[in-house]
Amino acid sequence: MLIPTGDLRRFGVRAVDGEIGRIHDLQVDDRSWAIRGIVVDVGHWLTGHLALIRPSVVVNADRGNQTIHVALTAEQIADAEASEGDSPRLRQVDPHLRSLRAIGQYGIEAGDGEAGHVEDWLVDVRTWRTRYAVVETASGWTRRNVLVPVQELGAISWSARAIYADLPRAAIIHAPEYEPAGQRDAGPVTGSGPSPSRRSA
C-alpha cells in the first residue's frame, strides 16, 4: 500500500491504551530507503514534544481512518525522544539517516542537468520502505508530477539541497505520471545516463 508522506503526516498514532498523537515525520536510511523511525508529535500530551518509534512496533496502518496502531503504551511513546529534521544533530547520530520531511522540495539533479524538484515521497506502509520520489518536472510550458524509483537516486547533498539521480534529464521528464488516486507500482524509469559527478553530501 503506497501512501504519500503528505498524507501520512495526517495519520493519528494509536497506542494500546489510546491515541497519543500524529505522525510528524519519517526518518529514512538514504542507502536502502528503508524507514528507520517514525517521528510522532505528542503535543496534546507534552507540549511541543516529538517522540521516535520504530516501524516494527506498527501492527496496522488503517488508511481509511488515517491511523496507525502500535504495540506500545502512550507513556512508552512519549518517553522516546526524537531529533527533529535533517539537522546536524541528527546527522551526527547517523550520517545516513535523513528526514523525509526535510528533503522534500530538494532539487533533482540528473546526469545532464536539473530535472525538477521533489514534491512528495511514496512509502509502502506494509514494508516501511520509500518506493518513489514524486518529482515535479517542467518541459517548456508543461509541468508534470512524475514517479522516480528511489533506486535511481544517488547521493543527497544537505548543503546544496539536491538529490542526484542516475538518469538523464529526459528520462525523468518523461517518467510515468503520478496518479494520486490509488497509485500502483509504476515500474522502472527507462533510460540511463552518465553518473552524476557531484556526489559530495
Secondary structure by P-SEA (a helix, b strand, c coil): ccccaaaaaabbbbccccccccccbbbbccccccccbbbbcccccccbbbbbbbccccccccccccbbbccccaaaaaaccccccccaaaaaacccbbbccccccbbbbccccccccccbbbbccccccccccbbbbbcccbbbbbbbbccccccccccccbbbbcccaaaaaaccccccccccccccccccccccccccc
